[in-house]
Amino acid sequence: MIELCVVIGIIMIVSAIAVFQLSPAMQDQRADTAMRQVLEQLRQAREYAVTNRRYEQITFPVVVVNGLTLSEITITQRNSLTVGAGPDQVLSTLPIQTSVAFLVVDAIDTPDGFVNGVPAGAIPTNPIVFGGISNGPVGGMLFDSTGQLVNGATYVPINGTVFLGIAAQAASGRAATVMGTTGRIRGWKNNGTTWFQF
């Protein structure tokens, strides 16, 4: 009986150590999953715009479902901007990985420098910045039929960044950047001290 108790005690200690070791890896995996979701939605919106020859708007709503706050990405086909194309149509709404939110974890912009155009040392004040404007321009952010990301009011190409992370976890910082003129979409990962390409 004593031997059995000792074996059970050792198993419990090893299990506890394993849980503590795996917890940061699980949080890192959740942040990576959310980043992949954001990148895929942005790329999908661009592909829809080029394929359908329509403006595709991207939005980043935060909703509460059953008491749980979820960050989402929505793609809306803006048919109303094309004569005779009919009403606007929501093509996709995707809640990102739970526990990950649109959040600035590290107070330094990505190497792309799209927060306010300053490549080094820029301080993001909002997790969603397009055209240097927190939460994006009033007219919204649209991919056009050439694949460019444009301001929905002026139709001028704009650059943008979406920051993600888990609260109080510096190494969970992720960011997706979009270069307006080419529609290039890149992912960035923060290891707690610096950004590197995802």
C-alpha positions as CSV (number, residue, x, y, z in Angstrom):
1,M,0.0,0.0,0.0
2,I,2.9,2.4,0.8
3,E,4.5,1.6,-2.5
4,L,1.3,2.4,-4.3
5,C,0.9,5.7,-2.5
6,V,4.5,6.6,-3.4
7,V,4.0,5.8,-7.1
8,I,0.7,7.8,-7.2
9,G,2.5,10.7,-5.5
10,I,5.3,10.6,-8.1
11,I,2.8,10.5,-10.9
12,M,1.0,13.5,-9.5
13,I,4.2,15.5,-9.1
14,V,5.3,14.7,-12.7
15,S,1.8,15.6,-14.0
16,A,1.9,18.9,-12.2
17,I,5.4,19.7,-13.7
18,A,4.1,18.8,-17.2
19,V,1.1,21.1,-16.8
20,F,3.3,24.0,-15.8
21,Q,5.6,23.3,-18.7
22,L,2.8,22.9,-21.3
23,S,0.8,26.0,-20.3
24,P,3.1,28.6,-22.1
25,A,3.2,26.3,-25.1
26,M,-0.6,26.0,-25.2
27,Q,-0.9,29.8,-25.0
28,D,1.6,30.2,-27.8
29,Q,-0.3,27.7,-29.9
30,R,-3.6,29.6,-29.3
31,A,-2.0,32.9,-30.4
32,D,-0.6,31.2,-33.5
33,T,-4.0,29.8,-34.4
34,A,-5.6,33.2,-34.0
35,M,-2.9,34.7,-36.2
36,R,-3.5,32.1,-38.9
37,Q,-7.2,32.8,-38.8
38,V,-6.6,36.6,-39.3
39,L,-4.1,36.0,-42.1
40,E,-6.5,33.6,-43.9
41,Q,-9.5,36.0,-43.6
42,L,-7.5,38.9,-44.9
43,R,-6.2,36.8,-47.8
44,Q,-9.7,35.4,-48.5
45,A,-11.1,39.0,-48.6
46,R,-8.4,40.0,-51.2
47,E,-9.1,36.9,-53.3
48,Y,-12.9,37.5,-53.2
49,A,-12.3,41.1,-54.4
50,V,-10.1,40.0,-57.3
51,T,-12.3,37.0,-58.3
52,N,-15.7,38.7,-57.9
53,R,-14.5,42.1,-59.2
54,R,-16.2,43.8,-56.2
55,Y,-15.1,45.8,-53.2
56,E,-14.7,43.6,-50.2
57,Q,-14.8,45.3,-46.8
58,I,-13.0,43.9,-43.8
59,T,-14.2,44.8,-40.3
60,F,-13.1,43.6,-36.8
61,P,-16.1,43.6,-34.5
62,V,-15.9,42.5,-30.9
63,V,-19.1,40.8,-29.8
64,V,-20.5,39.3,-26.6
65,V,-22.0,35.8,-27.0
66,N,-23.4,34.0,-23.9
67,G,-21.3,36.3,-21.7
68,L,-18.1,35.5,-23.6
69,T,-16.3,38.4,-25.4
70,L,-15.2,37.3,-28.9
71,S,-13.1,39.1,-31.5
72,E,-14.3,38.5,-35.0
73,I,-13.3,39.3,-38.6
74,T,-16.1,39.9,-41.1
75,I,-15.9,40.1,-44.9
76,T,-18.7,42.0,-46.6
77,Q,-19.1,42.2,-50.3
78,R,-20.0,45.9,-51.0
79,N,-22.3,45.3,-54.0
80,S,-23.9,48.7,-53.3
81,L,-20.7,50.4,-54.6
82,T,-21.2,48.8,-58.1
83,V,-24.2,50.0,-60.1
84,G,-26.8,47.3,-60.4
85,A,-25.0,44.7,-58.3
86,G,-27.7,44.6,-55.6
87,P,-27.4,44.9,-51.8
88,D,-24.3,44.3,-49.7
89,Q,-23.7,40.7,-48.6
90,V,-21.8,39.4,-45.6
91,L,-19.6,36.6,-47.1
92,S,-17.8,35.5,-43.9
93,T,-17.8,36.1,-40.2
94,L,-15.1,34.2,-38.2
95,P,-14.6,34.5,-34.4
96,I,-10.9,34.1,-33.7
97,Q,-9.5,31.7,-31.2
98,T,-11.0,32.2,-27.7
99,S,-8.7,33.8,-25.1
100,V,-7.0,35.7,-27.9
101,A,-8.3,39.2,-28.6
102,F,-7.5,42.3,-30.7
103,L,-4.9,43.6,-28.2
104,V,-1.6,45.5,-28.2
105,V,0.7,43.3,-26.1
106,D,4.0,45.0,-27.0
107,A,4.1,48.8,-27.2
108,I,6.3,48.7,-30.4
109,D,5.1,48.6,-34.0
110,T,6.1,45.8,-36.3
111,P,9.1,46.2,-38.6
112,D,6.7,47.2,-41.4
113,G,6.0,50.4,-39.5
114,F,2.4,50.8,-40.6
115,V,1.0,52.3,-37.3
116,N,2.0,55.8,-38.1
117,G,4.6,55.4,-40.8
118,V,7.6,55.5,-38.5
119,P,9.6,52.3,-39.0
120,A,11.3,52.2,-35.6
121,G,9.9,53.0,-32.1
122,A,6.3,53.8,-33.1
123,I,3.9,53.1,-30.3
124,P,0.6,51.5,-31.2
125,T,-2.3,52.9,-29.1
126,N,-5.0,50.8,-30.7
127,P,-4.9,47.1,-31.8
128,I,-6.4,48.0,-35.2
129,V,-4.7,50.8,-37.2
130,F,-5.3,51.4,-40.9
131,G,-4.1,54.4,-42.8
132,G,-2.5,55.6,-39.6
133,I,-6.0,55.9,-38.0
134,S,-7.1,53.9,-35.0
135,N,-9.8,51.4,-36.0
136,G,-9.3,52.5,-39.6
137,P,-10.7,55.3,-41.7
138,V,-14.4,56.3,-41.3
139,G,-15.2,54.9,-44.8
140,G,-13.7,51.5,-43.8
141,M,-11.1,49.3,-45.3
142,L,-11.8,47.7,-48.7
143,F,-9.9,45.4,-51.0
144,D,-10.6,46.5,-54.6
145,S,-10.7,44.4,-57.8
146,T,-6.9,44.8,-58.3
147,G,-6.1,43.4,-54.8
148,Q,-5.2,46.8,-53.3
149,L,-6.4,47.7,-49.8
150,V,-8.0,51.1,-50.0
151,N,-9.7,53.7,-47.8
152,G,-13.5,53.3,-48.3
153,A,-14.1,57.0,-48.6
154,T,-11.2,58.1,-50.8
155,Y,-10.3,54.8,-52.6
156,V,-6.6,55.7,-52.0
157,P,-4.4,52.7,-51.0
158,I,-3.7,52.5,-47.2
159,N,-1.4,50.3,-45.1
160,G,-2.7,48.7,-41.9
161,T,-1.9,46.5,-38.9
162,V,-4.1,44.3,-36.7
163,F,-2.5,43.4,-33.3
164,L,-3.6,40.3,-31.4
165,G,-2.6,38.7,-28.1
166,I,-3.5,37.2,-24.8
167,A,-3.8,39.7,-21.9
168,A,-0.7,39.9,-19.7
169,Q,1.3,37.5,-21.9
170,A,4.0,39.5,-23.7
171,A,5.2,36.5,-25.8
172,S,1.6,36.0,-27.2
173,G,1.8,39.2,-29.3
174,R,1.0,38.7,-32.9
175,A,0.3,41.2,-35.7
176,A,-1.0,41.1,-39.3
177,T,0.1,43.8,-41.7
178,V,-1.3,44.7,-45.1
179,M,0.5,46.9,-47.6
180,G,-2.2,48.8,-49.4
181,T,-0.6,49.3,-52.9
182,T,0.1,45.6,-53.4
183,G,-2.3,43.9,-51.0
184,R,0.7,42.0,-49.4
185,I,-0.3,40.4,-46.1
186,R,2.3,39.4,-43.6
187,G,2.2,37.9,-40.1
188,W,4.4,38.9,-37.2
189,K,5.2,37.1,-34.0
190,N,6.5,38.7,-30.8
191,N,8.7,36.6,-28.5
192,G,8.4,39.0,-25.6
193,T,11.2,41.3,-26.7
194,T,11.1,41.7,-30.5
195,W,9.1,41.0,-33.6
196,F,10.0,38.4,-36.2
197,Q,8.1,37.3,-39.3
198,F,5.5,34.6,-38.7
